[in-house]
Amino acid sequence: MKNKRKEIYQLAENIKKDWPKPLVGALEKFWLETLRDDHKGLISTLVLSILPPHPSTKQKDAAIYLGAASLYRWTAANLQDDLLDDRTTKTINLPLVKACWESAVALSLAVPLEPTGKNFLLKLSLRENNALFSEVKQPKTIPRGILAPSGKSLFLLIAPLHFSLFLGWKKTETQGLFRAGRYLLAAKQLADDLYDYRDDWQNGRRNFAHRGLKRLPEKKELPSYYRRQAEAILQLCGQCRKITKTISPLSKKNCFEPLLKPLEINCRRGLAKINQLESVNHRHPKK
């Protein structure tokens, strides 16, 4: 796995060599952030984790190209987030977003698909763009549905889904990967939104951690609020793992595990602290 990741990085660096120098220099800081994120298992791991037990050279090459594409897609998404955030708008980053997306597309084209597969991935990308569009157009509207939080992070599933189609997975298996991935992304987005729930509210935006709220919770209400959010995240993670077990090519390994574990650990730690605090308050109630 480690050697393949190095090959992914090398391929991604080779693509950058064709960029004009000013663009490469402007990208450097964001690129380093992408590589740090990838070492946490966020990006190229998703593709590498679904390699068959004894992959052919063609399959290994495809994973490397799609892994490199994921690095550019992740970088573009982070840059785009900055552009959509009123507090950190930097329009000079717009050409970088375009260059990263185009590099991701060019790398993905090296892994051929049938027209139906291409159309499936296009629809996935459009769903992501629609989620971003809705967030910008209606910042105070929270989309309905338990999986709605996955919308603007769907780009993370493009490479693994592309690879599953290239490997010739059954339609039900690719669909299972998509459903499991959406549960994971919904959990991840809810965790991110919980971190920003106060700032977003005060800046006139509503995120998925605001569901059911008519106002920001008071201090005494925070334990129950955090408990609800943590339990919701754990349920989403559990559903992701449950679906993944039904996917034959992933029956012995879960490509989402590097992302699931940190989410679950953080939630359980948070719940443990809440339980400890409630136990103390129960034994020593305030007079």
N, C-alpha and C positions, 0 to 999 in steps of 0.2 A: 504493500500500500504506500509506504513512504517513498519508494523509488518511483512509483507511478506518479505520485504527487509532484515530485521533482521534474518529471517529464512534462507534466501539465504546465508548471511554472515556466519551464524553458520554452515551450511552444508559445505561451502567452507573451513572453518577453520578445520572441522572434517577431511576433505580429507587431509589437510596439516599435520595432526597428524601422518599420515602413511608415510610421507616423512622422509628420513634420516635427522638428525639434521643439518649437514653442509649445505644441500640444503635449509632447512627452514630458516636458518640464512642468507644465501645469498639472499634469495627471499624477505626478510622483507622490505627493502626500496622500491622495485618496487611494492610490494603488497599494501603498504600504499598509493602509488601514484594511484594505481587502485581504491582503495576505495574512494579517493578524487574525482577522475573522475566520479565515479558512483553517487556520491551525486549531480553531475551536470546534472544527467539524461542521461548519455551516454551509460550505459550498461544494467543492470538488468531491468531498466524501460521499455525497448522495449518489453520484454517478459511479464512483469506484466501488461502492458497497453492493451494487447489483451486478457486478461482473460475475459470470459463471465460474464454477470451481476451477475449471481448466480452460480458460479463454484462449481463443485463437489470436494470432497476431492482428488480424483484422478487427476483432472485437476490442482488443487492448488499445489499438490506435483510435478507434471510434470513441472509447471512454476518455482518452486523453484530449481529443479535440473538443468533446462536449464539456469536459471539465474546464478547459481553457475558456470556452464560450461562457460558462457559468461565472467565471471570475470577472469577465467584462460586463456581463449582465448585472451582477451584484454591484459593481462599481457605478454603473449607469443609474441603477435604482437609488443608490445612496445620494448621488449627485442630484438626481431628480427630486428626492425628498427635500434637499436644501432649497431647491428652486421653488418648491410648493409651500415652504415654510416662510411666512411673512417676516419672521424675526431674523432669518439668515439668508434672505434672497441675494443670490449672486449670479446675475445674468451672464457673466463671463463664463460660467460653467456650462452654459447651454451647448456650445460646440463640443465640449468634452462628453456630455451625455450622448450626443449624436454619434460621435466617433466610437464610443464604447459599444453602443447598440449595434452599429454597423460592423464592428469587429466581431461581436458575438454571432451575428448572422452569418458572416463570412466563414467563421470556424464551424458553425453548425452545418453549413452546406457541404462540408467534407464528409458528412455522415448521411448518405442518401435515404430517402423515405418514399413510399408510395404516396400518390396524391391524397388519399384519405388520411394518412398520418399527418401530412403537412397541414391539411385543413383542420384537423383536431388541435394541433399546436397553435394554429392561427387563432382559433376560437378561444383557446385558453389565454393567449396574450391579449385579445380584445376584452375579455372579461376583467383582466387586471386593469387595463386602461379605463374601462368603464367605472370600476371601483374608485380609481383615482379621480376621475372626472366628477363623480358624484360627491366625493369628499370636498373638492374645491368649490363646486357649484352650490352645495348645500352643507356647509360646515357644521350646522347645528342639527342635522338629521342623521340618526343612527339607523343604518339598514337593518332590516329584520332577518331572523334566521340564525341558528346556532353556528353555522359555518360562514356567515357573512364576514367575520373578521379576517378570513383567509384571502379575501378578494385582492387586496393590493400587494400581496406577497406571492401571488401565483407564479411569478417569474422563476421562483426557486424550484418549481416542479417541471419546468420546460425541459431541462437537460435529462433528468432521470426518466421522464416519460418518453422523450425522444429515443433514449437508449433502449428502453423496453420495447418500443416499436421496431427498432433496428434489430434487436435480438430475436424478434419473431414471437414475442409473448402472445398468449391468447388474449382476445379482446377483453374477456372478463378479468384477466390478471392485470392488464394495463389500467382498466377502470378501477380495480381495487387499489392499485398504487395511487391513483388520482384521489380516491375518496380518503384513503389513509393519510395522504399528504395534506389534504384540506383540513382534516382534524388537527394535525400537527400545527399547521400554519395558523389556524384559528386560536390554538392555545398560545402560541408564540406571540401573536398580535395582541391578545388579551393581556398577556404579561407585560408587553411593552406599553400598552395603553394604561395599565394600572400604574406604572412608573410615572407616567405623564398626566395622570388624571386631574390633578389640581391645576397645573400650568395650562393644560388645554382648556379647562373650564373657564379659567380667568381670562384667557385670550379669545373667548368667544367660539371655541370649537368643542364639539362633542365627540367622544370616542367610545369604544365598546365597553370600557370600564364604567361608563356613565349610565348604562342601561338601568332603568328603574329609578333613577335619581331625579328629584325635582330641585335639589339644592346640594351643595357639597356637604358631606357628613360632618357633624360636629365631633369633637375629640372623643366623647363617650361612645359615639356610634361607630368609630373606626374599627374596633375589633371585629364586630359582626360584619361590617362591610368587607374587610380584608378576608374574613373567613369565607364569605360567599364567593369572592373572586378566586381564591385559592382552590376551593372545591370545584368550581367550574373549570378551571385550568386542568386539574387532575382528571376530571371526567373526560375532557377532550383528549388528553394524553392516553388515557385508558382505552378509549374508542379507537384511536389511531393504532395502538398496539394490537388490539383485538382483530381489526381488519387485516393488518399486515400478516398475522398468523395464517390467514386463509389464502394467501397468495403463494402458490406452489414454489416459484423460484426464490422466494424469501422465507421459506418455511424454517430454515436453519439460521437465518440472520435477518436483522431488521435494519434497513438502511437509515431509518429515522432515529435509531437509538442514541447517537451522539447528540441529537437535539432534544430528545425526550427527557433524558436523565437530568440535565441541569434544570429544566423547568420543574420537574417533579421534586427534586431535592430542595429547590428554593421554596416551593409551596409547602412542603412538609416542615421545613424549618420555620416558616412563618406561622403555620398552624400550631407547631409545638410552643412557640413563644406566646401565642394568644392563649393557648390552654394553660400555660404556666401562669400568665398574668391573671386569668380568670380564677385559677385555683387560689392564688394569693389573696385576691380581692374577696373570695368567698370565705376564706379563713379569717381575714382581717377586714371586715366591711368598714367603710368610712362612716364615722358618726355624724 
